[in-house]
C-alpha cells in the first residue's frame, strides 16, 4: 500500500487535528500524505484525533525546520495546507520556503493574534470592537472606565475554541479573568503574557466559512449561533443554524467578511470567521485561516451541495476547478443545525448508546464524538469540554426542531 501511495502526488498537512483529520481522510485516496507537527507536543484532546496511519511521514517542525523543509522538498509536494488552527503559521512558512500556494508568512501574525487582527481590519476602514491589551488588571479597568464601557470580554490573545473567554460585568470579574489568564498556558500551548480586553458586542453571532484562491473568496456556508448559560454563568454554544442564502441579512455580512479576509491577507485556503451583527452592522470577533469545526463533508454536501473540506483540497491541489464552477455564495438544498453536546455531570461517556439513540431521530445525519466509550466526561463549560457535535439535516425544519428537543432530553438522562 505504501508503494502505491508513493506514486501519487504529495500533499503536506500541518497539524491534521480535529476537523483537519477529515481533510486527511478525504485526501488519502488520491494523495501521498506527509504530516508536519508545528509543536513538539500537542494537547491530548487534539492529538487523539490525528489519523496517524494515513501518513507516509510524520515530521516535527520546531528545532529542525530546515531539515523538515529539505525533506518535504525532496518529495516534490503539490501543496502545503494548514489543517488546523495550530498549523497556520508553520504552513505559511513552509509554503513560502517552497514557493507553493499559501498566504504571506510576513502577515501570519494578523491571522493568529487577535489584537493585531482587529487592528488590521480597522486600518482597512471596517468597523471593529474597541480593544486593549495588557497584563495588569488595574490597567484593564482604567481602559474600561476611560472607554465608558459596562460589560467587556477578556480572553487570551492567540488561543482558540472559546478557551478562557470571560464576559466581565464588574471590577471583580475583570480581576478574576486577568488572574486566570495571565501566566497560564493556553490551548495553543503558549503562555499568556497578556490578555485581550474588548468591548462586549450586543447582537446575533454569525459564523461564515469560506475558501479563497488567488484572492477570490467563495462562501461555503454561514450559520447563526445560539448560546445558553450553564453552571457558574458559563455561556456556551448551544447550536448553529444554517442561514438561508436568500436571507436579506446575509449580503452585508458577506461583504464585510470579504473585506476582513482581504485585510488579513487570506489569499488562499479556508477561513472561519465569527462576527456579531450589531445595530450598526457586522463587527468581527475573529477569523481563523483554517477549516471550520462545522466542516462535516457529508452533512454539508446534503444541505449546500459542497463542503469546505473538499473545496480546500481543490484550492491547493485541484487547480481550483470545483471552486470556479460554484457561485460565490453557497446554495441551500435542505435545512441544517449543528448541535453541541452538553455534559451536565461527570459520567462514563455512553458513546454506543448515544449513537444508537441518535440514529433513530428523524433529522439525524451524523455525529462527531470527542470522547471514546467509557471515557470520563466533565460538565461542559466551553467548546473544548463539549463531548461532541451532532448534525441534523432535513427538508422540514420542524423535524430538525423535533430531533433537537429529543437530543436535549436524552442528554439529561445520560450525560
SEPA-818512 format. One record per residue (C-alpha): x negated, y, z; residue in three letters; residue number from 0. Coordinates in nm, 3 decimals. Layout:
% residues N
X Y Z ALA NUM
...
% end
This chain:
% residues 415
0.000 0.000 0.000 UNK 0
-0.285 0.240 0.086 UNK 1
-0.449 0.173 -0.252 UNK 2
-0.120 0.252 -0.424 UNK 3
-0.086 0.579 -0.232 UNK 4
-0.435 0.689 -0.337 UNK 5
-0.320 0.709 -0.699 UNK 6
-0.059 0.970 -0.610 UNK 7
-0.107 1.350 -0.584 UNK 8
-0.226 1.454 -0.238 UNK 9
-0.027 1.684 -0.011 UNK 10
-0.167 1.817 0.317 UNK 11
0.079 1.869 0.603 UNK 12
-0.031 2.079 0.900 UNK 13
0.135 1.971 1.226 UNK 14
0.413 1.749 1.088 UNK 15
0.612 1.761 1.411 UNK 16
0.984 1.785 1.482 UNK 17
1.152 1.886 1.154 UNK 18
0.809 1.859 0.992 UNK 19
0.837 1.483 1.036 UNK 20
1.135 1.495 0.798 UNK 21
0.912 1.671 0.547 UNK 22
0.658 1.390 0.576 UNK 23
0.923 1.124 0.525 UNK 24
1.066 1.300 0.218 UNK 25
0.717 1.343 0.069 UNK 26
0.582 0.994 0.146 UNK 27
0.738 0.808 -0.152 UNK 28
0.578 1.043 -0.406 UNK 29
0.259 1.176 -0.249 UNK 30
-0.051 1.065 -0.066 UNK 31
-0.034 1.249 0.268 UNK 32
-0.314 1.393 0.479 UNK 33
-0.225 1.528 0.821 UNK 34
-0.407 1.814 0.995 UNK 35
-0.368 1.898 1.363 UNK 36
-0.410 2.267 1.441 UNK 37
-0.480 2.188 1.807 UNK 38
-0.682 1.924 1.985 UNK 39
-0.375 1.834 2.189 UNK 40
-0.007 1.876 2.119 UNK 41
0.285 1.886 2.364 UNK 42
0.402 1.532 2.430 UNK 43
0.763 1.614 2.340 UNK 44
0.648 1.710 1.989 UNK 45
0.357 1.468 1.945 UNK 46
0.601 1.178 1.983 UNK 47
0.780 1.290 1.665 UNK 48
0.468 1.264 1.445 UNK 49
0.517 0.984 1.183 UNK 50
0.153 0.876 1.205 UNK 51
0.194 0.569 0.983 UNK 52
0.268 0.782 0.677 UNK 53
-0.075 0.946 0.661 UNK 54
-0.394 0.830 0.492 UNK 55
-0.592 1.056 0.726 UNK 56
-0.520 1.249 1.046 UNK 57
-0.771 1.532 1.096 UNK 58
-0.824 1.777 1.382 UNK 59
-0.896 2.133 1.268 UNK 60
-1.033 2.316 1.577 UNK 61
-1.410 2.287 1.616 UNK 62
-1.459 2.122 1.277 UNK 63
-1.276 2.350 1.036 UNK 64
-1.550 2.349 0.773 UNK 65
-1.573 1.972 0.770 UNK 66
-1.194 1.936 0.756 UNK 67
-1.169 2.176 0.461 UNK 68
-1.451 1.986 0.284 UNK 69
-1.276 1.651 0.335 UNK 70
-0.946 1.791 0.216 UNK 71
-1.107 1.950 -0.091 UNK 72
-1.257 1.612 -0.184 UNK 73
-0.903 1.471 -0.201 UNK 74
-0.807 1.740 -0.458 UNK 75
-0.473 1.829 -0.293 UNK 76
-0.190 1.993 -0.481 UNK 77
-0.051 2.163 -0.170 UNK 78
-0.116 2.257 0.193 UNK 79
0.212 2.303 0.382 UNK 80
0.279 2.438 0.734 UNK 81
0.507 2.161 0.858 UNK 82
0.599 2.326 1.190 UNK 83
0.553 2.647 1.387 UNK 84
0.228 2.511 1.533 UNK 85
0.069 2.488 1.188 UNK 86
0.145 2.830 1.038 UNK 87
-0.194 2.993 1.094 UNK 88
-0.409 2.688 1.017 UNK 89
-0.213 2.615 0.697 UNK 90
-0.263 2.975 0.583 UNK 91
-0.638 2.945 0.643 UNK 92
-0.683 2.608 0.473 UNK 93
-0.472 2.700 0.170 UNK 94
-0.666 3.025 0.138 UNK 95
-1.000 2.843 0.152 UNK 96
-0.889 2.602 -0.121 UNK 97
-0.719 2.861 -0.341 UNK 98
-0.383 2.687 -0.312 UNK 99
-0.035 2.835 -0.288 UNK 100
0.032 2.986 0.053 UNK 101
0.062 3.311 0.247 UNK 102
-0.215 3.562 0.311 UNK 103
-0.415 3.442 0.616 UNK 104
-0.509 3.804 0.693 UNK 105
-0.140 3.860 0.776 UNK 106
-0.076 3.538 0.967 UNK 107
-0.052 3.731 1.294 UNK 108
0.257 3.910 1.165 UNK 109
0.424 3.573 1.123 UNK 110
0.336 3.446 1.471 UNK 111
0.301 3.735 1.719 UNK 112
0.648 3.875 1.781 UNK 113
0.526 4.224 1.874 UNK 114
0.329 4.265 1.552 UNK 115
0.618 4.103 1.364 UNK 116
0.868 4.368 1.467 UNK 117
0.613 4.646 1.418 UNK 118
0.561 4.534 1.057 UNK 119
0.935 4.518 0.992 UNK 120
0.984 4.864 1.144 UNK 121
0.699 5.001 0.931 UNK 122
0.889 4.876 0.625 UNK 123
1.178 5.103 0.724 UNK 124
1.407 4.831 0.860 UNK 125
1.599 4.850 1.186 UNK 126
1.430 4.676 1.484 UNK 127
1.470 4.649 1.859 UNK 128
1.269 4.877 2.087 UNK 129
0.984 4.681 2.242 UNK 130
0.688 4.691 2.481 UNK 131
0.403 4.453 2.555 UNK 132
0.200 4.426 2.873 UNK 133
0.102 4.211 3.170 UNK 134
0.230 4.426 3.455 UNK 135
0.589 4.408 3.574 UNK 136
0.590 4.765 3.705 UNK 137
0.476 4.895 3.366 UNK 138
0.757 4.699 3.200 UNK 139
1.002 4.853 3.446 UNK 140
0.872 5.204 3.371 UNK 141
0.916 5.141 2.997 UNK 142
1.269 5.013 3.061 UNK 143
1.361 5.324 3.259 UNK 144
1.198 5.563 3.010 UNK 145
1.381 5.392 2.723 UNK 146
1.711 5.421 2.910 UNK 147
1.780 5.050 2.877 UNK 148
2.003 4.840 3.100 UNK 149
1.950 4.478 3.001 UNK 150
1.626 4.372 2.836 UNK 151
1.478 4.044 2.714 UNK 152
1.139 3.934 2.846 UNK 153
0.955 3.648 2.670 UNK 154
0.611 3.527 2.555 UNK 155
0.451 3.698 2.257 UNK 156
0.398 3.386 2.047 UNK 157
0.590 3.087 2.178 UNK 158
0.889 2.909 2.021 UNK 159
1.210 2.718 2.086 UNK 160
1.358 2.964 2.344 UNK 161
1.059 2.887 2.571 UNK 162
1.062 3.115 2.879 UNK 163
1.309 3.368 2.737 UNK 164
1.475 3.572 3.013 UNK 165
1.763 3.819 2.992 UNK 166
1.696 4.069 3.270 UNK 167
1.962 4.298 3.416 UNK 168
1.775 4.444 3.715 UNK 169
1.427 4.507 3.852 UNK 170
1.405 4.178 4.036 UNK 171
1.492 3.990 3.716 UNK 172
1.208 4.165 3.532 UNK 173
0.954 4.098 3.806 UNK 174
1.053 3.731 3.822 UNK 175
1.031 3.693 3.442 UNK 176
0.686 3.853 3.421 UNK 177
0.560 3.640 3.709 UNK 178
0.693 3.326 3.541 UNK 179
0.539 3.402 3.201 UNK 180
0.201 3.573 3.255 UNK 181
-0.087 3.333 3.308 UNK 182
0.117 3.026 3.213 UNK 183
0.056 2.802 2.912 UNK 184
0.340 2.832 2.663 UNK 185
0.493 2.576 2.429 UNK 186
0.231 2.657 2.165 UNK 187
-0.039 2.556 2.419 UNK 188
-0.166 2.914 2.451 UNK 189
-0.197 3.111 2.771 UNK 190
0.045 3.403 2.800 UNK 191
-0.180 3.701 2.872 UNK 192
0.110 3.941 2.822 UNK 193
0.486 3.947 2.791 UNK 194
0.703 4.099 2.523 UNK 195
0.990 4.313 2.652 UNK 196
1.267 4.410 2.410 UNK 197
1.600 4.584 2.433 UNK 198
1.889 4.342 2.463 UNK 199
2.093 4.341 2.143 UNK 200
2.471 4.310 2.151 UNK 201
2.639 4.120 1.873 UNK 202
2.664 3.786 1.698 UNK 203
2.345 3.589 1.641 UNK 204
2.276 3.454 1.293 UNK 205
2.022 3.209 1.157 UNK 206
1.914 3.244 0.794 UNK 207
1.696 2.980 0.629 UNK 208
1.508 3.034 0.308 UNK 209
1.239 2.908 0.072 UNK 210
1.019 3.155 -0.115 UNK 211
0.796 3.112 -0.419 UNK 212
0.570 3.383 -0.558 UNK 213
0.762 3.643 -0.360 UNK 214
1.111 3.543 -0.478 UNK 215
1.340 3.428 -0.197 UNK 216
1.613 3.163 -0.212 UNK 217
1.856 3.142 0.083 UNK 218
1.928 2.776 0.152 UNK 219
2.177 2.810 0.440 UNK 220
2.296 3.060 0.703 UNK 221
2.459 2.991 1.039 UNK 222
2.630 3.184 1.316 UNK 223
2.509 3.077 1.660 UNK 224
2.730 3.026 1.961 UNK 225
2.590 3.012 2.314 UNK 226
2.714 2.916 2.658 UNK 227
2.596 2.973 3.012 UNK 228
2.491 2.672 3.219 UNK 229
2.348 2.631 3.570 UNK 230
2.138 2.913 3.715 UNK 231
2.256 3.161 3.448 UNK 232
2.064 2.996 3.165 UNK 233
2.205 3.094 2.825 UNK 234
2.167 2.802 2.588 UNK 235
2.260 2.731 2.228 UNK 236
2.596 2.557 2.208 UNK 237
2.630 2.511 1.832 UNK 238
2.563 2.673 1.494 UNK 239
2.839 2.703 1.234 UNK 240
2.762 2.721 0.861 UNK 241
2.857 3.066 0.727 UNK 242
3.061 3.069 0.408 UNK 243
2.856 3.223 0.125 UNK 244
3.171 3.425 0.044 UNK 245
3.174 3.583 0.393 UNK 246
3.169 3.962 0.349 UNK 247
2.918 3.994 0.636 UNK 248
2.657 3.787 0.454 UNK 249
2.529 4.014 0.171 UNK 250
2.391 4.290 0.401 UNK 251
2.242 4.023 0.630 UNK 252
2.064 3.853 0.340 UNK 253
1.942 4.188 0.206 UNK 254
1.797 4.266 0.549 UNK 255
1.630 3.924 0.575 UNK 256
1.483 3.967 0.227 UNK 257
1.323 4.291 0.348 UNK 258
1.188 4.119 0.659 UNK 259
1.032 3.838 0.455 UNK 260
0.862 4.093 0.231 UNK 261
0.738 4.296 0.529 UNK 262
0.591 3.985 0.693 UNK 263
0.417 3.859 0.381 UNK 264
0.629 3.547 0.341 UNK 265
0.547 3.492 -0.025 UNK 266
0.556 3.113 -0.039 UNK 267
0.728 2.840 0.158 UNK 268
1.009 2.804 0.410 UNK 269
1.125 3.056 0.668 UNK 270
1.367 3.050 0.958 UNK 271
1.499 3.396 1.054 UNK 272
1.706 3.478 1.361 UNK 273
1.884 3.812 1.396 UNK 274
2.164 3.992 1.574 UNK 275
2.443 4.156 1.377 UNK 276
2.487 4.475 1.584 UNK 277
2.742 4.750 1.524 UNK 278
2.469 4.936 1.335 UNK 279
2.382 4.632 1.123 UNK 280
2.141 4.337 1.139 UNK 281
1.838 4.353 1.370 UNK 282
1.559 4.097 1.366 UNK 283
1.489 3.868 1.659 UNK 284
1.213 3.673 1.485 UNK 285
1.109 3.497 1.168 UNK 286
0.920 3.167 1.167 UNK 287
0.730 3.087 0.846 UNK 288
0.828 2.720 0.868 UNK 289
1.117 2.479 0.837 UNK 290
1.429 2.530 1.042 UNK 291
1.539 2.291 1.312 UNK 292
1.867 2.287 1.121 UNK 293
1.699 2.139 0.813 UNK 294
1.868 1.798 0.817 UNK 295
1.849 1.691 0.448 UNK 296
2.146 1.454 0.431 UNK 297
2.380 1.694 0.611 UNK 298
2.271 1.997 0.409 UNK 299
2.298 1.809 0.079 UNK 300
2.662 1.734 0.163 UNK 301
2.758 2.087 0.264 UNK 302
2.544 2.300 0.028 UNK 303
2.415 2.066 -0.243 UNK 304
2.048 2.115 -0.148 UNK 305
1.826 2.135 0.158 UNK 306
1.532 2.337 0.281 UNK 307
1.303 2.033 0.318 UNK 308
1.323 1.920 -0.044 UNK 309
1.310 2.277 -0.175 UNK 310
0.994 2.336 0.030 UNK 311
0.832 2.039 -0.141 UNK 312
0.947 2.175 -0.475 UNK 313
0.794 2.514 -0.394 UNK 314
0.450 2.377 -0.311 UNK 315
0.422 2.059 -0.518 UNK 316
0.705 2.054 -0.770 UNK 317
0.635 2.365 -0.979 UNK 318
0.946 2.535 -0.839 UNK 319
1.178 2.380 -1.094 UNK 320
1.451 2.291 -0.840 UNK 321
1.437 2.640 -0.691 UNK 322
1.460 2.808 -1.029 UNK 323
1.773 2.606 -1.107 UNK 324
1.954 2.728 -0.795 UNK 325
2.132 3.056 -0.717 UNK 326
1.957 3.289 -0.473 UNK 327
2.247 3.240 -0.229 UNK 328
2.349 2.886 -0.135 UNK 329
2.680 2.727 -0.233 UNK 330
2.922 2.558 0.006 UNK 331
3.081 2.220 -0.056 UNK 332
3.202 2.143 0.297 UNK 333
3.216 2.297 0.644 UNK 334
2.935 2.212 0.886 UNK 335
2.843 2.250 1.251 UNK 336
2.516 2.164 1.426 UNK 337
2.581 2.090 1.793 UNK 338
2.306 2.090 2.055 UNK 339
2.345 1.811 2.306 UNK 340
2.367 1.926 2.668 UNK 341
2.240 1.713 2.954 UNK 342
2.421 1.802 3.276 UNK 343
2.213 1.593 3.517 UNK 344
1.920 1.356 3.543 UNK 345
2.012 1.024 3.384 UNK 346
1.856 0.749 3.176 UNK 347
1.928 0.864 2.821 UNK 348
2.204 0.638 2.677 UNK 349
2.089 0.664 2.316 UNK 350
2.256 0.348 2.185 UNK 351
2.590 0.430 2.348 UNK 352
2.583 0.786 2.217 UNK 353
2.503 0.668 1.866 UNK 354
2.786 0.415 1.876 UNK 355
3.048 0.659 2.002 UNK 356
2.936 0.945 1.777 UNK 357
2.975 0.721 1.472 UNK 358
3.349 0.695 1.548 UNK 359
3.408 1.072 1.528 UNK 360
3.578 1.183 1.205 UNK 361
3.330 1.457 1.110 UNK 362
3.010 1.286 1.228 UNK 363
2.730 1.299 0.971 UNK 364
2.407 1.234 1.164 UNK 365
2.225 1.281 1.493 UNK 366
1.863 1.357 1.574 UNK 367
1.771 1.246 1.925 UNK 368
1.467 1.377 2.110 UNK 369
1.473 1.105 2.376 UNK 370
1.448 0.729 2.349 UNK 371
1.676 0.474 2.509 UNK 372
1.648 0.494 2.888 UNK 373
1.412 0.792 2.898 UNK 374
1.493 1.029 3.185 UNK 375
1.675 1.349 3.094 UNK 376
1.670 1.680 3.279 UNK 377
1.953 1.933 3.285 UNK 378
1.947 2.138 2.966 UNK 379
1.823 2.495 3.017 UNK 380
1.682 2.572 2.669 UNK 381
1.639 2.421 2.322 UNK 382
1.350 2.202 2.427 UNK 383
1.543 2.035 2.708 UNK 384
1.839 1.956 2.483 UNK 385
1.817 1.578 2.423 UNK 386
1.916 1.608 2.058 UNK 387
2.136 1.764 1.792 UNK 388
2.445 1.631 1.617 UNK 389
2.557 1.734 1.268 UNK 390
2.926 1.742 1.180 UNK 391
3.024 1.784 0.814 UNK 392
3.379 1.772 0.679 UNK 393
3.603 1.947 0.426 UNK 394
3.852 2.013 0.706 UNK 395
3.720 2.250 0.974 UNK 396
3.985 2.120 1.215 UNK 397
3.827 1.775 1.201 UNK 398
3.494 1.930 1.296 UNK 399
3.650 2.103 1.596 UNK 400
3.818 1.778 1.700 UNK 401
3.485 1.594 1.678 UNK 402
3.308 1.870 1.871 UNK 403
3.557 1.857 2.157 UNK 404
3.528 1.479 2.175 UNK 405
3.149 1.508 2.188 UNK 406
3.160 1.752 2.479 UNK 407
3.393 1.518 2.672 UNK 408
3.156 1.228 2.602 UNK 409
2.861 1.430 2.732 UNK 410
3.029 1.495 3.065 UNK 411
3.079 1.119 3.107 UNK 412
2.730 1.000 3.011 UNK 413
2.492 1.300 3.035 UNK 414
% end
